[in-house]
Amino acid sequence: MNLLIYIIVAAIIGYVATQLMHDRSNLLINIIVAVVGAFLAGYFLSPIFKVGTINDGFTIPTMLVTLLGAIILLAIVHFIRRR
């Protein structure tokens, strides 16, 4: 059940990240990339910032770290696409 909640919340955060990046080229692909970025943020950025993951609780710091991971991965994908 936690995985389902994590995916839904990551998809919502992915949508927000897509809107912040001002790129509406392919919304579904952007949300999928952002969900992957949110998962990666849980593993890599959470220990750096000493913040829990979404599984630990829905707090502002966990949402911001997840959003940051989604934005970073979206930026990387957009950079590679434009080359």
N, CA, C and O atoms as a Maestro MAE file, in Angstrom:
{
 s_m_m2io_version
 :::
 2.0.0
}

f_m_ct {
 s_m_title
 :::
 protein
 m_atom[332] {
  # First column is atom index #
  i_m_mmod_type
  r_m_x_coord
  r_m_y_coord
  r_m_z_coord
  i_m_residue_number
  s_m_chain_name
  s_m_pdb_residue_name
  s_m_pdb_atom_name
  i_m_atomic_number
  :::
  1 25 0.817 -1.198 0.000 1 A "MET " " N  " 7
  2 3 0.000 0.000 0.000 1 A "MET " " CA " 6
  3 2 0.860 1.260 0.000 1 A "MET " " C  " 6
  4 15 0.507 2.250 -0.642 1 A "MET " " O  " 8
  5 25 1.991 1.232 0.719 2 A "ASN " " N  " 7
  6 3 2.872 2.395 0.741 2 A "ASN " " CA " 6
  7 2 3.405 2.710 -0.645 2 A "ASN " " C  " 6
  8 15 3.562 3.880 -0.992 2 A "ASN " " O  " 8
  9 25 3.686 1.690 -1.444 3 A "LEU " " N  " 7
  10 3 4.211 1.909 -2.792 3 A "LEU " " CA " 6
  11 2 3.189 2.637 -3.653 3 A "LEU " " C  " 6
  12 15 3.551 3.532 -4.416 3 A "LEU " " O  " 8
  13 25 1.927 2.265 -3.541 4 A "LEU " " N  " 7
  14 3 0.872 2.922 -4.311 4 A "LEU " " CA " 6
  15 2 0.748 4.394 -3.922 4 A "LEU " " C  " 6
  16 15 0.638 5.260 -4.790 4 A "LEU " " O  " 8
  17 25 0.765 4.672 -2.638 5 A "ILE " " N  " 7
  18 3 0.695 6.055 -2.166 5 A "ILE " " CA " 6
  19 2 1.910 6.838 -2.647 5 A "ILE " " C  " 6
  20 15 1.795 7.991 -3.064 5 A "ILE " " O  " 8
  21 25 3.079 6.197 -2.584 6 A "TYR " " N  " 7
  22 3 4.319 6.843 -3.023 6 A "TYR " " CA " 6
  23 2 4.240 7.210 -4.501 6 A "TYR " " C  " 6
  24 15 4.649 8.304 -4.890 6 A "TYR " " O  " 8
  25 25 3.722 6.314 -5.322 7 A "ILE " " N  " 7
  26 3 3.618 6.572 -6.767 7 A "ILE " " CA " 6
  27 2 2.623 7.690 -7.049 7 A "ILE " " C  " 6
  28 15 2.878 8.547 -7.896 7 A "ILE " " O  " 8
  29 25 1.506 7.691 -6.358 8 A "ILE " " N  " 7
  30 3 0.499 8.739 -6.574 8 A "ILE " " CA " 6
  31 2 1.041 10.104 -6.169 8 A "ILE " " C  " 6
  32 15 0.897 11.077 -6.910 8 A "ILE " " O  " 8
  33 25 1.658 10.179 -5.006 9 A "VAL " " N  " 7
  34 3 2.221 11.457 -4.545 9 A "VAL " " CA " 6
  35 2 3.359 11.894 -5.456 9 A "VAL " " C  " 6
  36 15 3.480 13.080 -5.766 9 A "VAL " " O  " 8
  37 25 4.198 10.953 -5.891 10 A "ALA " " N  " 7
  38 3 5.293 11.290 -6.798 10 A "ALA " " CA " 6
  39 2 4.761 11.772 -8.142 10 A "ALA " " C  " 6
  40 15 5.354 12.656 -8.760 10 A "ALA " " O  " 8
  41 25 3.651 11.202 -8.601 11 A "ALA " " N  " 7
  42 3 3.052 11.663 -9.860 11 A "ALA " " CA " 6
  43 2 2.529 13.092 -9.726 11 A "ALA " " C  " 6
  44 15 2.677 13.899 -10.644 11 A "ALA " " O  " 8
  45 25 1.924 13.400 -8.597 12 A "ILE " " N  " 7
  46 3 1.442 14.770 -8.366 12 A "ILE " " CA " 6
  47 2 2.623 15.736 -8.306 12 A "ILE " " C  " 6
  48 15 2.587 16.812 -8.902 12 A "ILE " " O  " 8
  49 25 3.663 15.346 -7.585 13 A "ILE " " N  " 7
  50 3 4.856 16.189 -7.520 13 A "ILE " " CA " 6
  51 2 5.509 16.285 -8.891 13 A "ILE " " C  " 6
  52 15 6.044 17.335 -9.248 13 A "ILE " " O  " 8
  53 25 5.474 15.206 -9.661 14 A "GLY " " N  " 7
  54 3 5.995 15.237 -11.026 14 A "GLY " " CA " 6
  55 2 5.236 16.209 -11.903 14 A "GLY " " C  " 6
  56 15 5.831 16.897 -12.733 14 A "GLY " " O  " 8
  57 25 3.933 16.271 -11.727 15 A "TYR " " N  " 7
  58 3 3.129 17.234 -12.476 15 A "TYR " " CA " 6
  59 2 3.513 18.657 -12.089 15 A "TYR " " C  " 6
  60 15 3.638 19.528 -12.949 15 A "TYR " " O  " 8
  61 25 3.698 18.888 -10.805 16 A "VAL " " N  " 7
  62 3 4.118 20.219 -10.343 16 A "VAL " " CA " 6
  63 2 5.491 20.569 -10.910 16 A "VAL " " C  " 6
  64 15 5.718 21.700 -11.341 16 A "VAL " " O  " 8
  65 25 6.406 19.597 -10.910 17 A "ALA " " N  " 7
  66 3 7.745 19.839 -11.457 17 A "ALA " " CA " 6
  67 2 7.670 20.161 -12.944 17 A "ALA " " C  " 6
  68 15 8.400 21.027 -13.426 17 A "ALA " " O  " 8
  69 25 6.799 19.477 -13.673 18 A "THR " " N  " 7
  70 3 6.622 19.754 -15.092 18 A "THR " " CA " 6
  71 2 6.104 21.170 -15.302 18 A "THR " " C  " 6
  72 15 6.547 21.864 -16.218 18 A "THR " " O  " 8
  73 25 5.185 21.595 -14.474 19 A "GLN " " N  " 7
  74 3 4.659 22.954 -14.593 19 A "GLN " " CA " 6
  75 2 5.727 23.991 -14.255 19 A "GLN " " C  " 6
  76 15 5.781 25.046 -14.886 19 A "GLN " " O  " 8
  77 25 6.575 23.705 -13.271 20 A "LEU " " N  " 7
  78 3 7.644 24.633 -12.904 20 A "LEU " " CA " 6
  79 2 8.708 24.730 -14.002 20 A "LEU " " C  " 6
  80 15 9.333 25.776 -14.176 20 A "LEU " " O  " 8
  81 25 8.906 23.645 -14.734 21 A "MET " " N  " 7
  82 3 9.903 23.638 -15.808 21 A "MET " " CA " 6
  83 2 9.365 24.302 -17.078 21 A "MET " " C  " 6
  84 15 10.122 24.524 -18.023 21 A "MET " " O  " 8
  85 25 8.073 24.620 -17.111 22 A "HIS " " N  " 7
  86 3 7.424 25.272 -18.257 22 A "HIS " " CA " 6
  87 2 7.633 24.492 -19.543 22 A "HIS " " C  " 6
  88 15 7.867 25.084 -20.597 22 A "HIS " " O  " 8
  89 25 7.551 23.178 -19.469 23 A "ASP " " N  " 7
  90 3 7.677 22.358 -20.666 23 A "ASP " " CA " 6
  91 2 6.472 21.443 -20.740 23 A "ASP " " C  " 6
  92 15 6.271 20.580 -19.885 23 A "ASP " " O  " 8
  93 25 5.685 21.644 -21.762 24 A "ARG " " N  " 7
  94 3 4.483 20.847 -21.939 24 A "ARG " " CA " 6
  95 2 4.586 20.000 -23.204 24 A "ARG " " C  " 6
  96 15 3.578 19.708 -23.847 24 A "ARG " " O  " 8
  97 25 5.814 19.606 -23.559 25 A "SER " " N  " 7
  98 3 6.001 18.860 -24.799 25 A "SER " " CA " 6
  99 2 5.288 17.507 -24.747 25 A "SER " " C  " 6
  100 15 4.538 17.179 -25.667 25 A "SER " " O  " 8
  101 25 5.499 16.737 -23.721 26 A "ASN " " N  " 7
  102 3 4.821 15.459 -23.556 26 A "ASN " " CA " 6
  103 2 4.600 15.260 -22.063 26 A "ASN " " C  " 6
  104 15 5.485 14.788 -21.350 26 A "ASN " " O  " 8
  105 25 3.443 15.615 -21.613 27 A "LEU " " N  " 7
  106 3 3.154 15.647 -20.180 27 A "LEU " " CA " 6
  107 2 3.298 14.272 -19.537 27 A "LEU " " C  " 6
  108 15 3.843 14.165 -18.439 27 A "LEU " " O  " 8
  109 25 2.820 13.221 -20.195 28 A "LEU " " N  " 7
  110 3 2.896 11.886 -19.610 28 A "LEU " " CA " 6
  111 2 4.342 11.436 -19.413 28 A "LEU " " C  " 6
  112 15 4.685 10.899 -18.360 28 A "LEU " " O  " 8
  113 25 5.186 11.651 -20.412 29 A "ILE " " N  " 7
  114 3 6.598 11.288 -20.297 29 A "ILE " " CA " 6
  115 2 7.261 12.114 -19.200 29 A "ILE " " C  " 6
  116 15 8.053 11.582 -18.421 29 A "ILE " " O  " 8
  117 25 6.951 13.399 -19.129 30 A "ASN " " N  " 7
  118 3 7.525 14.248 -18.092 30 A "ASN " " CA " 6
  119 2 7.131 13.780 -16.695 30 A "ASN " " C  " 6
  120 15 7.954 13.801 -15.779 30 A "ASN " " O  " 8
  121 25 5.885 13.359 -16.528 31 A "ILE " " N  " 7
  122 3 5.444 12.884 -15.215 31 A "ILE " " CA " 6
  123 2 6.141 11.575 -14.870 31 A "ILE " " C  " 6
  124 15 6.516 11.367 -13.716 31 A "ILE " " O  " 8
  125 25 6.323 10.687 -15.844 32 A "ILE " " N  " 7
  126 3 7.030 9.426 -15.591 32 A "ILE " " CA " 6
  127 2 8.476 9.700 -15.199 32 A "ILE " " C  " 6
  128 15 8.991 9.102 -14.255 32 A "ILE " " O  " 8
  129 25 9.127 10.602 -15.922 33 A "VAL " " N  " 7
  130 3 10.506 10.966 -15.583 33 A "VAL " " CA " 6
  131 2 10.562 11.587 -14.188 33 A "VAL " " C  " 6
  132 15 11.489 11.317 -13.424 33 A "VAL " " O  " 8
  133 25 9.587 12.408 -13.860 34 A "ALA " " N  " 7
  134 3 9.557 13.040 -12.546 34 A "ALA " " CA " 6
  135 2 9.306 12.019 -11.432 34 A "ALA " " C  " 6
  136 15 9.851 12.159 -10.337 34 A "ALA " " O  " 8
  137 25 8.498 11.004 -11.695 35 A "VAL " " N  " 7
  138 3 8.280 9.955 -10.696 35 A "VAL " " CA " 6
  139 2 9.590 9.212 -10.437 35 A "VAL " " C  " 6
  140 15 9.925 8.917 -9.290 35 A "VAL " " O  " 8
  141 25 10.324 8.913 -11.501 36 A "VAL " " N  " 7
  142 3 11.632 8.264 -11.337 36 A "VAL " " CA " 6
  143 2 12.570 9.190 -10.560 36 A "VAL " " C  " 6
  144 15 13.316 8.735 -9.693 36 A "VAL " " O  " 8
  145 25 12.532 10.484 -10.872 37 A "GLY " " N  " 7
  146 3 13.335 11.450 -10.131 37 A "GLY " " CA " 6
  147 2 12.966 11.512 -8.668 37 A "GLY " " C  " 6
  148 15 13.830 11.690 -7.809 37 A "GLY " " O  " 8
  149 25 11.684 11.365 -8.380 38 A "ALA " " N  " 7
  150 3 11.235 11.357 -6.986 38 A "ALA " " CA " 6
  151 2 11.758 10.122 -6.259 38 A "ALA " " C  " 6
  152 15 12.174 10.214 -5.104 38 A "ALA " " O  " 8
  153 25 11.739 8.973 -6.921 39 A "PHE " " N  " 7
  154 3 12.295 7.768 -6.313 39 A "PHE " " CA " 6
  155 2 13.783 7.932 -6.056 39 A "PHE " " C  " 6
  156 15 14.278 7.583 -4.984 39 A "PHE " " O  " 8
  157 25 14.493 8.463 -7.040 40 A "LEU " " N  " 7
  158 3 15.934 8.664 -6.874 40 A "LEU " " CA " 6
  159 2 16.237 9.676 -5.778 40 A "LEU " " C  " 6
  160 15 17.225 9.534 -5.058 40 A "LEU " " O  " 8
  161 25 15.406 10.680 -5.649 41 A "ALA " " N  " 7
  162 3 15.598 11.668 -4.580 41 A "ALA " " CA " 6
  163 2 15.474 11.018 -3.215 41 A "ALA " " C  " 6
  164 15 16.184 11.384 -2.278 41 A "ALA " " O  " 8
  165 25 14.575 10.057 -3.104 42 A "GLY " " N  " 7
  166 3 14.432 9.352 -1.841 42 A "GLY " " CA " 6
  167 2 15.685 8.602 -1.440 42 A "GLY " " C  " 6
  168 15 15.998 8.482 -0.256 42 A "GLY " " O  " 8
  169 25 16.396 8.099 -2.429 43 A "TYR " " N  " 7
  170 3 17.600 7.322 -2.132 43 A "TYR " " CA " 6
  171 2 18.866 8.170 -2.033 43 A "TYR " " C  " 6
  172 15 19.740 7.882 -1.216 43 A "TYR " " O  " 8
  173 25 18.971 9.214 -2.860 44 A "PHE " " N  " 7
  174 3 20.217 9.971 -2.924 44 A "PHE " " CA " 6
  175 2 20.161 11.318 -2.212 44 A "PHE " " C  " 6
  176 15 21.114 11.681 -1.522 44 A "PHE " " O  " 8
  177 25 19.078 12.063 -2.362 45 A "LEU " " N  " 7
  178 3 19.016 13.403 -1.781 45 A "LEU " " CA " 6
  179 2 18.582 13.405 -0.315 45 A "LEU " " C  " 6
  180 15 19.004 14.269 0.455 45 A "LEU " " O  " 8
  181 25 17.754 12.456 0.069 46 A "SER " " N  " 7
  182 3 17.298 12.418 1.460 46 A "SER " " CA " 6
  183 2 18.443 12.287 2.455 46 A "SER " " C  " 6
  184 15 18.450 12.999 3.460 46 A "SER " " O  " 8
  185 25 19.422 11.397 2.216 47 A "PRO " " N  " 7
  186 3 20.545 11.330 3.168 47 A "PRO " " CA " 6
  187 2 21.407 12.594 3.171 47 A "PRO " " C  " 6
  188 15 21.958 12.969 4.206 47 A "PRO " " O  " 8
  189 25 21.521 13.246 2.018 48 A "ILE " " N  " 7
  190 3 22.337 14.462 1.942 48 A "ILE " " CA " 6
  191 2 21.709 15.571 2.788 48 A "ILE " " C  " 6
  192 15 22.402 16.254 3.541 48 A "ILE " " O  " 8
  193 25 20.408 15.741 2.658 49 A "PHE " " N  " 7
  194 3 19.715 16.800 3.391 49 A "PHE " " CA " 6
  195 2 19.206 16.338 4.752 49 A "PHE " " C  " 6
  196 15 18.610 17.115 5.498 49 A "PHE " " O  " 8
  197 25 19.446 15.065 5.069 50 A "LYS " " N  " 7
  198 3 19.011 14.470 6.337 50 A "LYS " " CA " 6
  199 2 17.502 14.645 6.559 50 A "LYS " " C  " 6
  200 15 17.044 15.052 7.626 50 A "LYS " " O  " 8
  201 25 16.766 14.322 5.510 51 A "VAL " " N  " 7
  202 3 15.312 14.396 5.521 51 A "VAL " " CA " 6
  203 2 14.792 13.001 5.182 51 A "VAL " " C  " 6
  204 15 15.400 12.293 4.380 51 A "VAL " " O  " 8
  205 25 13.701 12.612 5.770 52 A "GLY " " N  " 7
  206 3 13.114 11.319 5.474 52 A "GLY " " CA " 6
  207 2 12.499 11.295 4.084 52 A "GLY " " C  " 6
  208 15 12.446 12.310 3.389 52 A "GLY " " O  " 8
  209 25 12.038 10.119 3.697 53 A "THR " " N  " 7
  210 3 11.359 9.977 2.412 53 A "THR " " CA " 6
  211 2 9.863 10.118 2.618 53 A "THR " " C  " 6
  212 15 9.395 10.289 3.744 53 A "THR " " O  " 8
  213 25 9.120 10.046 1.532 54 A "ILE " " N  " 7
  214 3 7.670 10.141 1.620 54 A "ILE " " CA " 6
  215 2 7.114 8.984 2.447 54 A "ILE " " C  " 6
  216 15 6.082 9.128 3.103 54 A "ILE " " O  " 8
  217 25 7.790 7.845 2.418 55 A "ASN " " N  " 7
  218 3 7.326 6.708 3.220 55 A "ASN " " CA " 6
  219 2 7.379 6.997 4.714 55 A "ASN " " C  " 6
  220 15 6.614 6.418 5.486 55 A "ASN " " O  " 8
  221 25 8.280 7.892 5.126 56 A "ASP " " N  " 7
  222 3 8.386 8.247 6.543 56 A "ASP " " CA " 6
  223 2 7.268 9.183 6.982 56 A "ASP " " C  " 6
  224 15 6.889 9.198 8.153 56 A "ASP " " O  " 8
  225 25 6.752 9.945 6.064 57 A "GLY " " N  " 7
  226 3 5.670 10.867 6.391 57 A "GLY " " CA " 6
  227 2 5.571 11.968 5.364 57 A "GLY " " C  " 6
  228 15 6.553 12.311 4.706 57 A "GLY " " O  " 8
  229 25 4.395 12.513 5.230 58 A "PHE " " N  " 7
  230 3 4.168 13.599 4.280 58 A "PHE " " CA " 6
  231 2 4.404 14.926 4.991 58 A "PHE " " C  " 6
  232 15 3.496 15.491 5.600 58 A "PHE " " O  " 8
  233 25 5.635 15.410 4.905 59 A "THR " " N  " 7
  234 3 5.971 16.690 5.507 59 A "THR " " CA " 6
  235 2 6.490 17.617 4.416 59 A "THR " " C  " 6
  236 15 6.781 17.176 3.304 59 A "THR " " O  " 8
  237 25 6.601 18.865 4.730 60 A "ILE " " N  " 7
  238 3 7.097 19.848 3.770 60 A "ILE " " CA " 6
  239 2 8.523 19.514 3.319 60 A "ILE " " C  " 6
  240 15 8.787 19.553 2.117 60 A "ILE " " O  " 8
  241 25 9.449 19.190 4.219 61 A "PRO " " N  " 7
  242 3 10.807 18.863 3.753 61 A "PRO " " CA " 6
  243 2 10.853 17.637 2.826 61 A "PRO " " C  " 6
  244 15 11.613 17.626 1.857 61 A "PRO " " O  " 8
  245 25 10.047 16.608 3.117 62 A "THR " " N  " 7
  246 3 10.068 15.438 2.231 62 A "THR " " CA " 6
  247 2 9.504 15.774 0.865 62 A "THR " " C  " 6
  248 15 9.995 15.281 -0.150 62 A "THR " " O  " 8
  249 25 8.487 16.601 0.832 63 A "MET " " N  " 7
  250 3 7.909 17.008 -0.455 63 A "MET " " CA " 6
  251 2 8.892 17.860 -1.252 63 A "MET " " C  " 6
  252 15 8.988 17.720 -2.471 63 A "MET " " O  " 8
  253 25 9.620 18.742 -0.571 64 A "LEU " " N  " 7
  254 3 10.584 19.593 -1.265 64 A "LEU " " CA " 6
  255 2 11.754 18.784 -1.830 64 A "LEU " " C  " 6
  256 15 12.226 19.061 -2.933 64 A "LEU " " O  " 8
  257 25 12.217 17.794 -1.080 65 A "VAL " " N  " 7
  258 3 13.304 16.949 -1.576 65 A "VAL " " CA " 6
  259 2 12.827 16.129 -2.775 65 A "VAL " " C  " 6
  260 15 13.562 15.967 -3.750 65 A "VAL " " O  " 8
  261 25 11.609 15.617 -2.705 66 A "THR " " N  " 7
  262 3 11.047 14.869 -3.816 66 A "THR " " CA " 6
  263 2 10.883 15.766 -5.036 66 A "THR " " C  " 6
  264 15 11.192 15.355 -6.154 66 A "THR " " O  " 8
  265 25 10.404 16.977 -4.830 67 A "LEU " " N  " 7
  266 3 10.253 17.933 -5.929 67 A "LEU " " CA " 6
  267 2 11.611 18.291 -6.530 67 A "LEU " " C  " 6
  268 15 11.738 18.391 -7.751 67 A "LEU " " O  " 8
  269 25 12.606 18.480 -5.703 68 A "LEU " " N  " 7
  270 3 13.950 18.790 -6.183 68 A "LEU " " CA " 6
  271 2 14.501 17.654 -7.040 68 A "LEU " " C  " 6
  272 15 15.096 17.904 -8.088 68 A "LEU " " O  " 8
  273 25 14.312 16.422 -6.610 69 A "GLY " " N  " 7
  274 3 14.769 15.277 -7.396 69 A "GLY " " CA " 6
  275 2 14.059 15.186 -8.725 69 A "GLY " " C  " 6
  276 15 14.682 14.874 -9.740 69 A "GLY " " O  " 8
  277 25 12.772 15.452 -8.740 70 A "ALA " " N  " 7
  278 3 12.011 15.421 -9.983 70 A "ALA " " CA " 6
  279 2 12.476 16.520 -10.933 70 A "ALA " " C  " 6
  280 15 12.618 16.278 -12.132 70 A "ALA " " O  " 8
  281 25 12.714 17.710 -10.422 71 A "ILE " " N  " 7
  282 3 13.167 18.819 -11.267 71 A "ILE " " CA " 6
  283 2 14.558 18.548 -11.825 71 A "ILE " " C  " 6
  284 15 14.826 18.836 -12.991 71 A "ILE " " O  " 8
  285 25 15.445 17.995 -10.998 72 A "ILE " " N  " 7
  286 3 16.805 17.697 -11.471 72 A "ILE " " CA " 6
  287 2 16.762 16.682 -12.603 72 A "ILE " " C  " 6
  288 15 17.412 16.878 -13.629 72 A "ILE " " O  " 8
  289 25 16.007 15.601 -12.434 73 A "LEU " " N  " 7
  290 3 15.956 14.590 -13.492 73 A "LEU " " CA " 6
  291 2 15.259 15.121 -14.733 73 A "LEU " " C  " 6
  292 15 15.670 14.791 -15.845 73 A "LEU " " O  " 8
  293 25 14.223 15.929 -14.581 74 A "LEU " " N  " 7
  294 3 13.579 16.541 -15.747 74 A "LEU " " CA " 6
  295 2 14.546 17.448 -16.497 74 A "LEU " " C  " 6
  296 15 14.568 17.451 -17.728 74 A "LEU " " O  " 8
  297 25 15.341 18.213 -15.766 75 A "ALA " " N  " 7
  298 3 16.316 19.092 -16.412 75 A "ALA " " CA " 6
  299 2 17.360 18.281 -17.175 75 A "ALA " " C  " 6
  300 15 17.752 18.659 -18.279 75 A "ALA " " O  " 8
  301 25 17.811 17.176 -16.599 76 A "ILE " " N  " 7
  302 3 18.791 16.326 -17.280 76 A "ILE " " CA " 6
  303 2 18.192 15.744 -18.555 76 A "ILE " " C  " 6
  304 15 18.841 15.747 -19.601 76 A "ILE " " O  " 8
  305 25 16.969 15.248 -18.479 77 A "VAL " " N  " 7
  306 3 16.322 14.665 -19.662 77 A "VAL " " CA " 6
  307 2 16.100 15.723 -20.731 77 A "VAL " " C  " 6
  308 15 16.302 15.448 -21.913 77 A "VAL " " O  " 8
  309 25 15.694 16.916 -20.347 78 A "HIS " " N  " 7
  310 3 15.471 17.984 -21.321 78 A "HIS " " CA " 6
  311 2 16.791 18.408 -21.972 78 A "HIS " " C  " 6
  312 15 16.829 18.707 -23.165 78 A "HIS " " O  " 8
  313 25 17.851 18.433 -21.202 79 A "PHE " " N  " 7
  314 3 19.163 18.773 -21.748 79 A "PHE " " CA " 6
  315 2 19.596 17.735 -22.779 79 A "PHE " " C  " 6
  316 15 20.100 18.090 -23.845 79 A "PHE " " O  " 8
  317 25 19.404 16.463 -22.468 80 A "ILE " " N  " 7
  318 3 19.786 15.399 -23.401 80 A "ILE " " CA " 6
  319 2 18.898 15.428 -24.638 80 A "ILE " " C  " 6
  320 15 19.401 15.220 -25.743 80 A "ILE " " O  " 8
  321 25 17.613 15.677 -24.499 81 A "ARG " " N  " 7
  322 3 16.694 15.741 -25.636 81 A "ARG " " CA " 6
  323 2 17.050 16.872 -26.603 81 A "ARG " " C  " 6
  324 15 16.940 16.714 -27.819 81 A "ARG " " O  " 8
  325 25 17.471 17.998 -26.063 82 A "ARG " " N  " 7
  326 3 17.732 19.169 -26.907 82 A "ARG " " CA " 6
  327 2 19.062 19.072 -27.642 82 A "ARG " " C  " 6
  328 15 19.286 19.799 -28.610 82 A "ARG " " O  " 8
  329 25 19.948 18.184 -27.196 83 A "ARG " " N  " 7
  330 3 21.224 18.000 -27.885 83 A "ARG " " CA " 6
  331 2 20.925 17.282 -29.134 83 A "ARG " " C  " 6
  332 15 21.833 16.995 -29.914 83 A "ARG " " O  " 8
  :::
 }
 m_bond[331] {
  # First column is bond index #
  i_m_from
  i_m_to
  i_m_order
  :::
  1 1 2 1
  2 2 3 1
  3 3 4 2
  4 3 5 1
  5 5 6 1
  6 6 7 1
  7 7 8 2
  8 7 9 1
  9 9 10 1
  10 10 11 1
  11 11 12 2
  12 11 13 1
  13 13 14 1
  14 14 15 1
  15 15 16 2
  16 15 17 1
  17 17 18 1
  18 18 19 1
  19 19 20 2
  20 19 21 1
  21 21 22 1
  22 22 23 1
  23 23 24 2
  24 23 25 1
  25 25 26 1
  26 26 27 1
  27 27 28 2
  28 27 29 1
  29 29 30 1
  30 30 31 1
  31 31 32 2
  32 31 33 1
  33 33 34 1
  34 34 35 1
  35 35 36 2
  36 35 37 1
  37 37 38 1
  38 38 39 1
  39 39 40 2
  40 39 41 1
  41 41 42 1
  42 42 43 1
  43 43 44 2
  44 43 45 1
  45 45 46 1
  46 46 47 1
  47 47 48 2
  48 47 49 1
  49 49 50 1
  50 50 51 1
  51 51 52 2
  52 51 53 1
  53 53 54 1
  54 54 55 1
  55 55 56 2
  56 55 57 1
  57 57 58 1
  58 58 59 1
  59 59 60 2
  60 59 61 1
  61 61 62 1
  62 62 63 1
  63 63 64 2
  64 63 65 1
  65 65 66 1
  66 66 67 1
  67 67 68 2
  68 67 69 1
  69 69 70 1
  70 70 71 1
  71 71 72 2
  72 71 73 1
  73 73 74 1
  74 74 75 1
  75 75 76 2
  76 75 77 1
  77 77 78 1
  78 78 79 1
  79 79 80 2
  80 79 81 1
  81 81 82 1
  82 82 83 1
  83 83 84 2
  84 83 85 1
  85 85 86 1
  86 86 87 1
  87 87 88 2
  88 87 89 1
  89 89 90 1
  90 90 91 1
  91 91 92 2
  92 91 93 1
  93 93 94 1
  94 94 95 1
  95 95 96 2
  96 95 97 1
  97 97 98 1
  98 98 99 1
  99 99 100 2
  100 99 101 1
  101 101 102 1
  102 102 103 1
  103 103 104 2
  104 103 105 1
  105 105 106 1
  106 106 107 1
  107 107 108 2
  108 107 109 1
  109 109 110 1
  110 110 111 1
  111 111 112 2
  112 111 113 1
  113 113 114 1
  114 114 115 1
  115 115 116 2
  116 115 117 1
  117 117 118 1
  118 118 119 1
  119 119 120 2
  120 119 121 1
  121 121 122 1
  122 122 123 1
  123 123 124 2
  124 123 125 1
  125 125 126 1
  126 126 127 1
  127 127 128 2
  128 127 129 1
  129 129 130 1
  130 130 131 1
  131 131 132 2
  132 131 133 1
  133 133 134 1
  134 134 135 1
  135 135 136 2
  136 135 137 1
  137 137 138 1
  138 138 139 1
  139 139 140 2
  140 139 141 1
  141 141 142 1
  142 142 143 1
  143 143 144 2
  144 143 145 1
  145 145 146 1
  146 146 147 1
  147 147 148 2
  148 147 149 1
  149 149 150 1
  150 150 151 1
  151 151 152 2
  152 151 153 1
  153 153 154 1
  154 154 155 1
  155 155 156 2
  156 155 157 1
  157 157 158 1
  158 158 159 1
  159 159 160 2
  160 159 161 1
  161 161 162 1
  162 162 163 1
  163 163 164 2
  164 163 165 1
  165 165 166 1
  166 166 167 1
  167 167 168 2
  168 167 169 1
  169 169 170 1
  170 170 171 1
  171 171 172 2
  172 171 173 1
  173 173 174 1
  174 174 175 1
  175 175 176 2
  176 175 177 1
  177 177 178 1
  178 178 179 1
  179 179 180 2
  180 179 181 1
  181 181 182 1
  182 182 183 1
  183 183 184 2
  184 183 185 1
  185 185 186 1
  186 186 187 1
  187 187 188 2
  188 187 189 1
  189 189 190 1
  190 190 191 1
  191 191 192 2
  192 191 193 1
  193 193 194 1
  194 194 195 1
  195 195 196 2
  196 195 197 1
  197 197 198 1
  198 198 199 1
  199 199 200 2
  200 199 201 1
  201 201 202 1
  202 202 203 1
  203 203 204 2
  204 203 205 1
  205 205 206 1
  206 206 207 1
  207 207 208 2
  208 207 209 1
  209 209 210 1
  210 210 211 1
  211 211 212 2
  212 211 213 1
  213 213 214 1
  214 214 215 1
  215 215 216 2
  216 215 217 1
  217 217 218 1
  218 218 219 1
  219 219 220 2
  220 219 221 1
  221 221 222 1
  222 222 223 1
  223 223 224 2
  224 223 225 1
  225 225 226 1
  226 226 227 1
  227 227 228 2
  228 227 229 1
  229 229 230 1
  230 230 231 1
  231 231 232 2
  232 231 233 1
  233 233 234 1
  234 234 235 1
  235 235 236 2
  236 235 237 1
  237 237 238 1
  238 238 239 1
  239 239 240 2
  240 239 241 1
  241 241 242 1
  242 242 243 1
  243 243 244 2
  244 243 245 1
  245 245 246 1
  246 246 247 1
  247 247 248 2
  248 247 249 1
  249 249 250 1
  250 250 251 1
  251 251 252 2
  252 251 253 1
  253 253 254 1
  254 254 255 1
  255 255 256 2
  256 255 257 1
  257 257 258 1
  258 258 259 1
  259 259 260 2
  260 259 261 1
  261 261 262 1
  262 262 263 1
  263 263 264 2
  264 263 265 1
  265 265 266 1
  266 266 267 1
  267 267 268 2
  268 267 269 1
  269 269 270 1
  270 270 271 1
  271 271 272 2
  272 271 273 1
  273 273 274 1
  274 274 275 1
  275 275 276 2
  276 275 277 1
  277 277 278 1
  278 278 279 1
  279 279 280 2
  280 279 281 1
  281 281 282 1
  282 282 283 1
  283 283 284 2
  284 283 285 1
  285 285 286 1
  286 286 287 1
  287 287 288 2
  288 287 289 1
  289 289 290 1
  290 290 291 1
  291 291 292 2
  292 291 293 1
  293 293 294 1
  294 294 295 1
  295 295 296 2
  296 295 297 1
  297 297 298 1
  298 298 299 1
  299 299 300 2
  300 299 301 1
  301 301 302 1
  302 302 303 1
  303 303 304 2
  304 303 305 1
  305 305 306 1
  306 306 307 1
  307 307 308 2
  308 307 309 1
  309 309 310 1
  310 310 311 1
  311 311 312 2
  312 311 313 1
  313 313 314 1
  314 314 315 1
  315 315 316 2
  316 315 317 1
  317 317 318 1
  318 318 319 1
  319 319 320 2
  320 319 321 1
  321 321 322 1
  322 322 323 1
  323 323 324 2
  324 323 325 1
  325 325 326 1
  326 326 327 1
  327 327 328 2
  328 327 329 1
  329 329 330 1
  330 330 331 1
  331 331 332 2
  :::
 }
}
